[in-house]
Amino acid sequence: MSGSPDLARLNDPVVAIATAPGRGAIGIVRASGRDLSPLIAGLCGRALQPRVAHYGPILDAQGVALDQGLALHFPAPNSYTGEDVLEIQAHGGPVVLQLILARCLEAGRGIGLRLATPGEFTSRAFLNDKLDLAQAEAVADLIDASTEAAARSAGRSLAGAFSSEVDALAQRIVHLRMLVEATLDFPEEEIDFLERAGARAQLAEIRTQLAAVMDRARQGALLREGLRVVLAGAPNVGKSSLLNALAGAELAIVTPIAGTTRDRVSETIQIHGVPVHVIDTAGLRAATDEVERIGIERSWQAIADADAVLFLHDVSRSDDPAAQADDVAIADELARAHAGEPLHVWNKCDLAPERPLPPGALALSAQTGQGLDALREALLERAGAAHMPEGVFIARTRHVEALARTNEHLEFAQSHADQRDAALDLFAEELRLAHQALGEITGQFTADDLLGEIFGRFCIGK
Ligand code: GDP
């Protein structure tokens, strides 16, 4: 954990405003460091009883009160960061908080107090073993949660639900590794080791358990990162109207003039707690000007990356050869841009309620809301998010990838074990690599640059 300049600066005491910018009833300034007693004496004029809220003046250098508030001292190691922590709960005005922050820096000059970098409190908590990496990430995910389900699952990860599953897997791998490594030291016993120790059966069990964790981590990553759904269709079929209906707010400008939605507009809505980023494409027709051409190019990129493509048609024009030709051209382009089969939705069914639809097609009216619920369900189904199990913990793509690499190494290990002259050293090496990939999740084996990236995305004061 050494070598990076940021981590080397972890010896400095730090301070930051911990509450969000703006005005509020209460604002918190928080400091952390090895020994904050000079800072506490400067601001409060006395030492504080540990973990007791002291109400009183917050003093400037002349001993004049800047504000009246609560001061709390959490002596190391029983604090969020594992260091000495001072929390000042003052009034939540931006100016008064800045004054208190400046006063802290002044009173803490002797101990080298400096401003905290984003995520520095939490990274200290991680480095002092107060949280593992998956929990530290859950702190940020809880703060950033865009739906209730995402917040609840981040709460579960923060409480350690994800980490304990990862740790349980790691322990089983360690157990198997110990057996194998011990056998490697006694080569004469190698031959029947795999049989005697039941190594193959153990490995199979580990892989089953891993598959279950991966499944839930994937769902957790969906909750955090959301689905990307592209709305495609000819001009005027009602893409903007549908986006508005799904979002429940006026977002894109709805207009009857063809080709006026020039760029993609993305809005995040939620369907049963899953964030869904809906991207409204520019009209996918032959571009006539440069601005439109750029918009269309972006639409194609969005389609290639999307979890689902929703292909909107106008049912009131289903007999119109011009509309049919438009749809054929779009279908061709969609097939070229995206591997998945688009979800066909027929809009404006209020205008032609009797018109028959192709089998399996969804009838919709962005205007009346008919078919919206069925569409929401169909979208979740497409993206594999329809049956979100209970107790999902929040996870990140990083975690899902680490689990996939763990699985890959276990697969290699299995293939070595399955060979007639099983190569124990290769088996052992793959187990080691699997263990290492798994350890990246909780931060047991994590490169400094990755840590910097993870904590750099936090807000200051967290
Ligand atoms: P876009 O070009 O695909 O984004 O289409 P718009 O959302 O701008 O809609 C084009 C026109 O169709 C507008 O005048 C909408 O009011 C109208 N429209 C959209 N959806 C419906 C619908 O479900 N029923 C009816 N009757 N009109 C609709």
Residues whose N, C-alpha, C, O or C-beta is under 5 A from the ligand:
A	BS01	GDP	A234 P235 N236 V237 G238 K239 S240 S241 V254 T255 P256 T261 N347 K348 C349 D350 L351 L364 S365 A366 Q367
